[in-house]
Amino acid sequence: MYHVRRARTADHSTLVECVQKWWGDSRTPEQARELSLLLPRLFLQHFAGTSLILEDETGIRAFLVGFHSADDGHRAYVHFVGVDPQLRQQGIARRLYTRFFERAAAAGRTEVSAITSPHNTGSIAFHKAMGFELDPGDHEVDGVPVHRDYDGPEQHRVVFRKKLGAPAAATLEPFTTRAAKPEDFDALVGVVDDWWGRPASRDLTRVFVTHFFETSLIAERDGELAGFVIGFLSPSKPEEAYIHFTGVAPAWRRTGLGRHLYERFFERARADGRTLVKAITSPQNARSIAFHNAMGFTNSAPIADYDGPELDRVTFTRPL
């Protein structure tokens, strides 16, 4: 079973070993080692968050190292991709590229670029199949446009560009869904107690909307608040996302709006490479437990004093 996650700095030495081993079938050991020099540690120190690792129980089987340009806010760049020869021709590289595209689009990037050698016909064919266009160069090699001396004297390169569409704006009629904004807090806290029929607003403090609004969602109908999800991508656990607070107006329950908001949050979490979503509720909240189970979450037994004395909780976990 293959699992895709964000890269980590600690992956660097393993990736270098992979390059030298995986390219050994087409290069001499010296050439494979020279190729691995294109992947210095700095790429995993500074761009791990936008790079991807595919692994199974045996270890790393494929990777994509890429980043979002610091100087061009519209562009993302794929720097180095590798797939274990045993997994080639199985769509693994396409899977990593597609995940990278999704995350780049979610971050507002509208174009992805990459380069390869004019003699790497396999890479050229793959990038064409992935929808890349070849950038016009100042020379041609076997009918392929090439930029001469692109990376230095005699270091000619083929340059690829691919336009990205905006992230899919899935909708649920008659509601509109958007990212939250800090100024939404007053509207949210103003309805929570009424929607719950009891004091619940103490669990929704301004800090969550001030600092996690980009990963939170607001649903509206005719300009009026209809539902919301307050969630975040864990900074401490790079594989996890967390849903902190969810609400749907009583008039719009059983319309699928809660499911719709959760699914949009799942999409946002996947685009960032998260592989788990977690949440909690009170053991007495049978409706919440049933909803989360229906959404594919598994729940724990009640955990005593989870949030403090007398504050027992049920925890939920769902793989993405």
Beta strands, then each sheet from edge to edge (+ up, - down):
strand 1: 3-6
strand 2: 52-56
strand 3: 59-68
strand 4: 75-83
strand 5: 111-116
strand 6: 133-134
strand 7: 139-141
strand 8: 144-146
strand 9: 158-163
strand 10: 176-179
strand 11: 217-221
strand 12: 224-233
strand 13: 240-248
strand 14: 276-281
strand 15: 298-299
strand 16: 314-319
sheet 1: 1+ 2- 3+ 4- 5- 9+ 6-
sheet 2: 7+ 8-
sheet 3: 10+ 11- 12+ 13- 14- 16+ 15-
end
